[in-house]
Amino acid sequence: MQSAVCPGSFDPLHNGHVEVIARAANLFDEVIVAVSANMHKKPLFSLEDRIEMAQETFSYLRGITVRPLQPGILLTDFCKEVGASAVVKGLRGTQDLPYEMSMATMNRHLSGLETVFLPGDGRYSHLSSTLVKEVRSLGGDVAEFIPRSVHKRLRETAG
């Protein structure tokens, strides 16, 4: 059985993430969405909330599970723990490639873990969690860019 991990902070999860993860589910028997805490940012949603929203979003797809990626754990160690042979990363465009390539090379060097890059659908190439939060904080409507579970939580969240 081929397993892959799709890591990210997903704060919030948006349709660009969903599109890449759904496509990964067509390539692997199992896809583990590893929701992480970003130590460099103050999250909009708690880790628990982000996990719940991801579980709601992917409940209709077979072979996708959602797990926390605890702070201080290397992605390579997490992948070994869950038996994943690859990491799947979505690329919005050339702006993502340098950073993602260096991470992929380091992961392969540390453990032999391979990274599969999936180019994101062009409809979502402008999306980032940061941009979604910024537009929303300024009163913009982001409903078309995020899953329903996220939109519901955003409506419940002040600010």
N, C-alpha and C positions, 0 to 999 in steps of 0.2 A: 504494500500500500504506500503510495507516494503522498507525503504530507508537506505542506508549505506553511510558512508563517507570513502574515501581512502585519507588520508592526506600525504603530503610530500613536500619537496622543489623541487624535480624533476629537479635538476640542474646538468646535463640534465636528461630528461626522457630517460630511457633505456628499452630494451626489457624485462628485468625482471619485471619492473613496469607494462609494458603493459600486460604481461601474467597474472599477479595476478589481475589486474583491469578487464580484459576481463572475467576471471573466476568469479569474484565477480558479474559481470553483469548477469551471469547465475543464481546466487543465490538470488539476490534482484531485486525488480521491478525498483528501481532507484539507481544508484551509482553516488555520487557527488565526483569528484576528486577535493580535496581542496589543491590548490597550495599555499604554504606558503613561507615566507621569513625566512631564517635561520639567526638569529641575530649574530651567532658566525662565520659565513663564508662570504667571499666576493664572491658574485655570479658571474658566468660566463655570465649568461643571466638575463635580467631584469625580474621582476615578470610578466609584460605584455607579454614579449616574451615567457616565459615558459607557460603561459596560452594559448597563440595562438598555440604553438606547440602541446600542449596536446589536444586542440580542433581539430586541423587537424588530429592528430593521432587517436582519438576516434570517429571521425565523421561517421565512417562506422558501429558503434555499437549502437544498440538501448538502451535507458535507461541510458546513461552516459552523465552527464553534468560536466562542469569544472567551478570552481569558485575560486576567491582568498580567502585565509585565511589571513586576515590582521594581522600584528604584534600586539602583546599585547592582543589578543583575545584567551581565553581558547578554546581548541578543544571541550570541553563539551558544552560551550555556543554556539559555531558555530553549533554543531549538533542539539542542541535544536532549534536554529533559523531556520534551514532548515528542521526540522522534521525527522531527522535520528534517528533510533533506535539502530544503531550499527556502530562501526568503523571496517574497514577491514584492516589488516596489513599483508603484506607478510613476510615470514621468509625464509632467505637464508639458514639457518642452525642453529645449536645450539648457534653460536656466537651472534645471534640477540635476542635470547629468554630472557636473564636476563633483558636487558633494556626494551624490549617491554612488558614483564610481569609487571614490576613495573609501567609503564605508564598505562597499562590496569587496574591494580588494583586501581591506583589513580583515573582514570576516573570513574570507577564503584563506588568508595567511594564518589566522589564529586557529582555524578548525577544519578547513576544507569545505566549509559551507558555501554553496553556490547562491547567487542572486539572479533572479529572473526579472528583467525589466519589461513592463508592459506600458506602451504609450497610451496615455489617457485619451478618451474621446475628445475631439476638438471642442465640443460643446461646453466642456468643463475646464478647458486649459487655463482659464482666468481665475478659477476658484482656488481659494486657500481658506483654511479655518480662520486665519487672522483677518482676511478680507470679509468673510461672512460676519464675524463679530463686529468689525468696524462699521460696516454698512448698517447692520442692525442697531448698533449703539447710536447711530446718527438718525434713526427713524426710518431707514429703508426697509422695504419688504424683501425678505430673503427666502420666502416660502418655496419658490421654484428651484432653489439651489440645495435644499436639505430634505432629508427623509421626514415623513410625518411625525415620527416619534421625537425627532429633534425639534421640529417646529412647535409641537405641543409643549415641550419643556421650555423652549425659549419664551413662549407666551406666558408661562408660569413664572419665569425669572424676571425680576425687576432689573432695570438698567439696561 
